[in-house]
Amino acid sequence: MKQYPLMPADLYMPKRGYETWAVIACDQFTSEPAYWEEVEKTVGDKPSALHITLPELYLSGNVEGRIAAVNATMEQYLQDGVFEVKENAMVYVERVGSNGHIRHGIVGAIDLEWYDYHIGSKLPIRATEQTVLERIPPRLQIRKNAPLEAPHVLLLVDDPGQTVVEPLKNKQDKFEKAYDFDLMMGGGHITGYYIDLQTQTHIGEALEALKNKQNGMVFAVGDGNHSLATAKESYLANKNPAARYALVEVVNIHDEAITFEPIYRVLFNVRAKQLLDALKQACNGGYQGADAHRYLCVTPQGTEEISLQPTSKLPVGTLQTFLDAYLQEHREVVIDYIHGEEAVYALCQKENTLGFLFAGMKKDELFDAVEQDGSLPRKTFSMGQARDKRYYIECKKII
């Protein structure tokens, strides 16, 4: 079979109970334990992706014990017949988000030999942000003995002609339905359809045509950059053929449901006035040029607007460059990357916190920026609100 940028895979699908099986990506709600506690109550002891993934909220503490439990549960699910296997499958997905818009995507497998997360890569699949290498080892530990993977990676394709995903909109009646249910915790509704072999080939050919038009670049990682980087490192460590292909969902950046939201910064255990004074000194605080970068700073005492002279193309870049240096000098300060203004305000009710709100990048700037600059500042954007992130549903064997 000819190799295309997106390929079918043997998908391990839960036989029943999708409502409690599907849970949101593990890198969401990292500072909101109440969210995950509610998920645990909802799921209970039912078969669920919650039991075979590790929410990043729990990366501190008894990580080894949690990882062992995850791997054991994967093995148990395989032995107990929790899954049905759909061979050589791809899934067309329609996801109704919190804003009521429908996001259209295709779940399939990519060849990790075609992907490199390093800045300046010219391979067909490229990272959109600088990978934080320190974040890979704990994820590698999770994946080391795992027999399965479940994807929350979203890959973007720059397809203004709508040749890849959109033609599937009118074919649902010809496809076998995979699932159709409401996602827990306000995640909206999702429907999936198994794509027939002929349509799979058409998808591959359309992606190949885009690859030839775009100097070899086909996909930019929209969500799950560190998860995909971990999959690549895990594959390089053992060259297991089953681990060479990683499950992803492909979406068109021009899909109306795709919105870019800024990923805000919240600092904990910080002296807010001290940091803001240093920031203003470093970046010419009060600068009023037309290119000024503006921020709303949130503390328990209220808000303050500041304007800075840019040191980077994007507001997030100017801020992150300063914060990287500041955190090196103030090891007691902890940073988190937060989706949604409401979450920032809620977190900044606590003493010794400081949040930053700012304007985000436009989605039509992404591919050119990656092509020209190699990557963006880390955690530059998020596609939609936290509850609109991908939920774990499909699985694939990796050993």
C-alpha positions in Angstrom: 0.0 0.0 0.0 1.3 3.4 -0.9 2.4 5.6 2.0 0.4 8.8 2.5 0.7 11.5 5.1 -2.3 10.0 6.9 -2.8 6.3 7.1 -5.4 3.9 8.4 -4.7 1.8 11.6 -6.1 -1.0 13.6 -8.3 0.9 16.0 -9.2 -0.4 19.5 -12.7 0.9 20.2 -14.7 0.4 23.4 -17.6 -1.9 22.9 -20.0 0.1 25.0 -20.3 3.0 27.5 -18.8 5.8 25.4 -20.3 8.4 27.7 -18.0 7.3 30.6 -15.2 6.0 28.4 -14.3 9.4 26.8 -12.3 11.9 28.9 -10.6 15.1 28.0 -6.9 15.5 27.2 -4.6 14.9 30.1 -3.0 18.3 29.9 -6.2 20.2 30.6 -7.4 21.6 34.0 -3.9 21.1 35.5 -4.6 23.6 38.3 -8.2 22.6 38.9 -8.3 19.3 40.9 -12.1 19.7 41.3 -12.6 19.1 37.6 -10.7 15.7 37.7 -12.4 14.8 41.0 -15.8 15.2 39.3 -14.6 13.1 36.4 -13.6 10.3 38.8 -17.0 10.4 40.4 -18.7 10.3 37.0 -16.6 7.4 35.8 -16.4 5.3 39.0 -15.0 1.8 38.2 -16.5 1.6 34.7 -14.1 1.0 31.8 -12.8 4.5 30.9 -9.9 6.2 29.2 -9.4 7.9 32.6 -8.0 4.7 33.9 -5.5 4.3 31.0 -4.2 7.8 30.9 -2.5 10.0 33.5 -3.9 13.6 34.0 -0.9 15.9 34.3 -2.4 17.2 37.6 -1.0 14.0 39.1 2.5 14.1 37.7 3.7 14.9 41.2 3.4 12.5 44.1 3.3 8.7 43.6 3.8 8.8 39.8 5.4 5.4 39.6 2.4 3.8 41.3 -0.1 5.6 39.0 1.9 4.6 35.9 1.9 1.0 37.0 -1.8 1.1 37.6 -2.4 2.6 34.1 -0.3 -0.1 32.4 -2.0 -2.9 34.4 -5.4 -1.5 33.5 -4.5 -1.4 29.8 -3.5 -5.1 29.9 -6.7 -6.0 31.8 -8.9 -4.2 29.3 -7.2 -6.1 26.5 -7.7 -9.4 28.3 -11.3 -8.7 29.3 -12.5 -7.9 25.8 -13.3 -4.3 26.6 -12.4 -3.4 23.0 -13.5 -4.3 19.5 -10.8 -4.0 16.8 -11.5 -2.2 13.6 -8.8 -3.1 11.1 -7.3 -0.6 8.7 -9.7 2.1 10.0 -10.0 5.8 9.8 -12.7 7.8 11.5 -14.5 10.9 10.3 -15.4 13.0 13.3 -17.9 15.8 13.9 -17.5 17.6 17.2 -20.1 20.1 18.4 -18.1 22.5 20.6 -19.2 24.8 23.4 -20.0 27.6 20.9 -22.3 25.3 19.0 -20.0 25.1 15.9 -19.1 21.8 14.4 -15.4 20.9 14.0 -14.7 18.3 11.3 -11.7 15.9 11.5 -10.2 12.6 10.5 -8.6 10.2 12.9 -5.8 8.2 11.4 -2.1 7.4 11.9 1.0 9.3 10.9 4.5 8.0 10.4 6.8 9.4 13.1 9.6 9.1 10.6 7.9 12.1 8.9 7.9 14.2 12.1 10.5 16.1 13.9 9.9 18.5 16.8 13.2 20.4 16.5 13.2 24.0 15.3 13.9 24.3 11.6 12.8 20.8 10.6 11.9 20.4 7.0 10.0 17.1 7.5 6.3 17.0 6.5 5.0 17.2 10.1 6.3 20.0 12.2 6.0 21.4 15.7 4.4 24.8 16.1 6.1 25.6 19.4 9.5 25.1 21.0 9.4 21.7 22.8 10.3 21.9 26.5 12.7 18.9 26.7 12.2 18.6 30.4 8.5 17.7 29.8 9.4 14.6 27.8 11.0 12.2 30.4 7.9 11.9 32.6 5.8 11.2 29.6 8.3 8.7 28.3 8.0 6.9 31.6 4.2 6.6 31.2 4.6 5.3 27.6 7.6 2.9 28.3 5.5 -0.2 29.2 2.2 0.9 27.8 0.6 -1.5 25.3 -1.8 1.1 24.0 -1.9 4.8 23.1 -4.9 7.1 23.0 -4.5 10.3 21.0 -5.3 13.9 21.9 -3.0 15.2 19.2 -4.7 17.5 16.7 -2.8 18.2 13.5 -3.6 21.2 11.3 -3.6 21.1 7.5 -3.6 24.3 5.5 -6.3 23.5 3.0 -8.1 26.6 1.8 -9.6 24.6 -1.1 -11.2 22.1 1.3 -10.0 19.0 -0.5 -9.2 16.8 2.5 -11.8 16.8 5.3 -14.7 18.8 3.9 -15.7 16.3 1.1 -16.6 13.8 3.9 -19.4 16.1 5.2 -21.9 14.7 2.6 -20.9 11.1 2.9 -22.0 10.2 6.4 -24.9 8.1 5.1 -22.4 5.9 3.2 -20.2 5.3 6.3 -20.7 3.0 9.3 -21.4 5.0 12.4 -18.7 4.5 15.1 -20.1 6.5 17.9 -22.6 9.2 18.7 -22.9 10.6 22.2 -22.6 13.6 24.6 -19.2 14.2 26.1 -19.0 14.5 29.9 -18.3 17.7 31.8 -19.8 20.0 29.2 -17.6 18.8 26.4 -20.4 19.0 23.8 -21.4 16.2 21.4 -19.3 14.0 19.1 -20.2 11.7 16.3 -17.7 9.4 14.4 -18.0 7.4 11.2 -15.7 4.7 9.8 -14.3 5.8 6.4 -14.4 3.3 3.6 -11.2 2.2 1.8 -11.9 4.2 -1.4 -12.4 7.4 0.5 -9.3 6.7 2.6 -7.3 6.7 -0.7 -8.9 9.9 -1.8 -7.8 11.5 1.5 -4.3 10.3 1.1 -4.1 11.6 -2.5 -5.4 15.0 -1.4 -2.9 15.3 1.3 -0.1 14.3 -1.0 -1.1 17.0 -3.4 -0.9 19.6 -0.6 2.5 18.3 0.4 3.7 18.9 -3.2 2.3 22.5 -3.1 3.7 23.5 0.3 7.4 22.8 0.1 6.9 19.4 1.7 5.1 20.7 4.8 1.7 18.9 5.3 0.8 19.2 9.0 1.5 21.6 11.9 0.8 20.4 15.4 -2.2 22.3 16.8 -2.6 20.4 20.1 -0.5 17.8 21.8 3.0 18.9 20.8 4.7 17.3 23.8 2.6 14.1 23.5 3.7 13.7 19.9 7.3 14.5 20.8 7.2 11.8 23.4 5.8 9.3 20.9 8.7 10.1 18.6 11.3 9.7 21.4 9.7 6.4 22.5 9.9 5.1 19.0 13.5 6.1 18.5 14.4 4.4 21.8 13.3 0.9 20.6 12.3 1.2 16.9 9.3 -1.0 17.6 7.4 -1.1 14.3 4.0 -0.8 16.1 5.2 2.4 17.7 6.3 4.0 14.5 2.8 5.1 13.7 0.9 7.5 16.1 -2.8 8.2 16.2 -3.9 11.8 15.5 -6.9 13.8 14.4 -6.4 16.0 11.4 -8.4 19.2 11.0 -8.4 22.0 8.4 -7.1 25.2 9.9 -9.8 27.0 7.7 -12.6 25.1 9.5 -15.0 27.8 10.9 -15.0 25.9 14.2 -11.3 26.3 14.6 -10.6 29.4 16.7 -7.2 30.4 18.2 -7.4 31.4 21.8 -4.4 32.8 23.8 -2.9 30.6 26.4 -2.5 32.9 29.4 0.1 32.9 32.2 -0.5 32.6 35.9 2.3 32.7 38.4 2.1 31.3 41.9 4.2 32.1 45.0 5.2 35.4 43.4 5.6 38.9 44.6 3.5 40.6 42.0 4.7 44.2 42.4 8.3 43.1 42.3 7.8 41.1 39.1 5.8 43.8 37.4 8.4 46.5 38.2 11.1 44.3 36.7 9.0 43.6 33.6 8.4 47.3 33.1 12.0 48.1 33.5 13.1 45.3 31.1 10.5 46.2 28.4 10.1 50.0 28.6 6.9 50.0 30.6 4.5 52.7 29.5 5.6 52.5 25.8 2.9 53.9 23.6 4.1 53.1 20.1 1.6 51.7 17.6 3.3 48.3 18.0 3.0 48.3 21.8 2.2 45.0 23.4 -0.6 45.4 26.0 -1.5 43.2 28.9 -4.0 43.0 31.7 -2.4 41.9 34.9 -4.6 40.2 37.5 -3.9 39.9 41.2 -6.1 39.3 44.3 -6.1 43.1 44.7 -7.5 43.8 41.2 -6.3 44.5 37.7 -3.7 46.7 36.1 -3.2 47.5 32.4 0.4 47.8 31.2 2.0 48.4 27.8 5.4 47.3 26.8 7.9 47.8 23.9 7.9 44.5 21.9 10.9 42.2 22.1 9.2 39.6 20.0 6.6 39.5 17.1 3.8 38.4 19.4 2.7 39.7 22.9 3.2 36.2 24.2 6.8 36.2 23.0 7.7 39.5 24.7 6.2 38.2 28.0 7.6 34.7 27.8 11.1 35.9 27.1 11.0 38.0 30.2 9.4 35.3 32.4 11.9 32.7 31.3 14.8 34.8 32.6 12.8 35.9 35.7 12.0 32.3 36.7 15.7 31.3 36.4 16.4 33.9 39.1 13.4 33.2 41.3 13.1 29.5 41.6 10.3 29.7 44.2 7.9 31.1 41.5 5.8 28.6 39.7 4.2 29.2 36.3 1.1 27.5 34.8 -0.4 27.9 31.3 -4.1 28.6 31.5 -6.9 28.3 29.0 -9.8 30.8 29.4 -10.1 34.2 31.1 -12.5 32.9 33.8 -9.9 30.4 35.0 -7.2 33.1 35.3 -9.5 35.3 37.4 -10.5 32.3 39.6 -6.9 31.3 40.2 -5.8 34.8 40.9 -8.1 35.1 43.9 -5.4 33.3 45.9 -2.7 35.3 47.6 0.7 35.6 45.9 -0.6 35.0 42.4 -0.3 37.1 39.2 -2.0 36.4 35.9 -1.5 37.9 32.5 -4.2 38.3 29.8 -3.2 39.5 26.3 -4.3 39.3 22.6 -3.5 36.1 20.7 -2.3 35.3 17.2 -4.5 34.9 14.2 -4.8 31.4 12.8 -4.0 32.5 9.3 -0.5 33.5 10.6 0.4 30.0 11.8 1.8 28.2 8.8 3.8 31.1 7.5 5.3 31.6 11.0 6.3 28.0 11.3 7.8 28.0 7.8 9.7 31.2 8.3 10.7 31.1 12.0 10.8 27.3 12.7 8.4 27.6 15.7 6.5 29.9 18.0 7.1 30.7 21.6 5.8 27.8 23.7 2.2 27.8 24.7 1.4 30.6 22.2 -2.2 29.5 21.3 -4.9 27.1 22.1 -7.5 25.9 19.6 -10.7 26.9 21.4 -11.7 26.7 25.0 -10.4 24.0 27.4 -13.7 22.0 27.3 -13.4 21.8 23.5 -10.1 19.9 23.6 -10.0 16.4 22.2 -11.4 13.6 24.3 -9.7 10.2 24.3 -11.8 7.7 22.4 -9.8 5.6 19.9 -6.8 3.5 20.9 -4.0 1.8 19.0 -1.5 -0.9 20.1 2.1 0.3 20.3 3.9 -2.9 21.4 
